[in-house]
Amino acid sequence: MRLVSSSAIAVTLAAVAMFIPPVIGAQGQETARAVAGGGISVSGWSGKIDANEEKQGQVLNNAKLSGDGGNLSVTTGPAVVYWNPANKASGDYSVKATFREAKYMNLNDHPHPYGIMIAGNDMGTPEQSYLYCAAYGNGNFIVRGFGPAPFQMNGRRGEGNAAVNKAAGPGEPVQQEIAVSVKGDRVECSVNGTVVAGYSKADLVGAGKLKSTDGNYGIRFAHNTEATVTGLTLTK
């Protein structure tokens, strides 16, 4: 019987590996791209990318926010939260907007979310805290906070709900109306007019979580995502 050395086996396996394409994004980890002509061109607005994106060398100008206060266009880049410091909410309130992904998964190889941010405090600093509810074009939604470390309210990748619209396929349009409301002790997220999640303030406010449900409101986008935002509105 002919013996084959371990070094020969290693060389063979390495050669085979060269011809096996990597499974990019299988776990949702594809690298954030840099957007050409990035930055913020909407008067009065600010932004901050996620801390893990900063650790990977990304900067805010690698994402793009354009338009005006009523019609916003976002292209990422690194995951980012955008807000206008003048936009603050307190007490009981509801913040809503319509998000339209003209070409689902146009910049990524799997669904990425976008949605409403509320309860922003110390925004733009390493200590910033906020909560967001975001929808995916595949029928899922996610509720997550930063306090300033991330905390998950409905799982690492969210969950499905029949109220969340699904794109017909990659490259097809999909639209979601997303709202986050604070009323008394209750915080709720609605998608397309249906409450998909709700929590008590005690679930959200405290050490390692939100400082308060009062604060700035705005929008939140995952990395490598492109959509427009219209009708960002606060109601009391």
Long-range contacts (C-beta under 8 A, 24 or more apart in sequence): 24-109, 25-108, 25-109, 25-110, 28-110, 28-157, 30-108, 30-109, 30-110, 30-224, 31-56, 32-56, 32-58, 32-62, 32-76, 32-77, 32-78, 32-79, 32-223, 32-224, 33-62, 33-77, 33-107, 33-223, 33-224, 34-58, 34-62, 34-77, 35-62, 35-63, 35-64, 35-75, 35-76, 35-77, 37-64, 38-62, 38-63, 38-64, 38-75, 38-77, 39-64, 39-65, 40-64, 40-65, 40-82, 41-65, 41-66, 41-67, 42-66, 42-67, 42-68, 42-69, 42-72, 43-68, 43-69, 44-69, 44-84, 44-85, 44-86, 45-82, 45-83, 45-84, 45-218, 46-82, 46-83, 46-84, 46-85, 46-123, 46-124, 47-80, 47-81, 47-82, 47-83, 48-80, 48-81, 48-123, 48-124, 48-128, 49-77, 49-78, 49-79, 49-80, 50-78, 50-79, 50-80, 51-126, 51-148, 53-78, 53-79, 53-80, 53-223, 63-221, 67-228, 69-232, 70-230, 70-231, 70-232, 71-228, 71-229, 71-230, 72-219, 72-228, 72-229, 72-230, 72-232, 73-227, 73-228, 73-229, 74-114, 74-219, 74-221, 74-225, 74-226, 74-227, 74-228, 74-229, 75-107, 75-225, 75-226, 76-107, 76-221, 76-222, 76-223, 76-224, 76-225, 76-226, 77-223, 77-224, 78-223, 79-220, 79-221, 79-222, 79-223, 80-220, 80-221, 81-117, 81-120, 81-123, 81-130, 81-132, 81-218, 81-219, 81-220, 81-221, 82-218, 82-219, 82-220, 82-221, 83-117, 83-120, 83-123, 83-216, 83-217, 83-218, 83-219, 84-216, 84-218, 85-123, 85-216, 87-216, 87-217, 87-218, 87-234, 88-214, 88-215, 88-216, 88-217, 89-118, 89-182, 89-214, 89-215, 89-216, 89-217, 89-234, 90-214, 90-215, 91-182, 91-214, 91-236, 92-182, 92-183, 92-184, 92-236, 93-181, 93-182, 93-234, 93-235, 93-236, 94-179, 94-180, 94-181, 94-182, 94-234, 94-235, 95-179, 95-180, 95-181, 95-217, 95-232, 95-233, 95-234, 96-177, 96-178, 96-179, 96-180, 96-190, 96-231, 96-232, 96-233, 96-235, 97-177, 97-178, 97-179, 97-219, 97-229, 97-230, 97-231, 97-232, 97-233, 98-175, 98-176, 98-177, 98-178, 98-229, 98-230, 98-231, 99-135, 99-175, 99-176, 99-177, 99-178, 99-227, 99-228, 99-229, 100-173, 100-174, 100-175, 100-227, 100-228, 100-230, 101-137, 101-167, 101-173, 101-174, 101-175, 101-225, 101-226, 101-227, 102-173, 102-226, 102-227, 102-228, 103-170, 103-171, 103-172, 103-173, 103-226, 104-137, 104-167, 104-169, 104-170, 104-171, 104-172, 104-173, 104-174, 105-137, 105-167, 105-170, 105-171, 106-170, 106-171, 106-226, 107-224, 107-225, 107-226, 108-223, 108-224, 108-225, 111-136, 111-137, 111-138, 111-140, 112-136, 112-221, 112-222, 112-223, 112-224, 112-225, 113-140, 113-141, 113-142, 113-158, 113-221, 113-222, 113-225, 114-219, 114-220, 114-221, 114-222, 114-225, 114-227, 114-229, 115-141, 115-176, 115-178, 115-219, 115-220, 116-178, 116-179, 116-180, 116-189, 116-217, 116-219, 116-220, 117-216, 117-217, 117-218, 117-219, 117-220, 118-180, 118-182, 118-213, 118-215, 118-217, 119-145, 119-204, 119-210, 119-211, 119-212, 119-213, 119-214, 119-215, 119-217, 120-215, 120-216, 120-217, 120-218, 121-210, 121-211, 121-212, 121-214, 121-215, 121-216, 122-148, 122-211, 123-215, 123-216, 129-209, 129-210, 129-211, 130-210, 130-215, 130-216, 130-220, 131-180, 131-187, 131-204, 131-210, 131-213, 132-180, 132-220, 133-178, 133-180, 133-189, 133-191, 133-196, 133-197, 134-158, 134-178, 134-220, 134-222, 135-164, 135-165, 135-176, 135-178, 135-191, 136-164, 137-165, 137-166, 137-167, 137-174, 138-166, 138-167, 139-164, 139-165, 139-166, 140-164, 141-189, 141-191, 141-196, 141-197, 143-189, 143-197, 143-199, 145-204, 145-209, 145-210, 147-208, 147-209, 147-210, 147-211, 149-208, 151-208, 151-209, 153-197, 153-199, 153-203, 153-204, 154-197, 161-191, 161-194, 161-196, 163-191, 163-192, 163-193, 163-194, 163-196, 164-191, 164-192, 164-196, 165-192, 182-213, 187-213
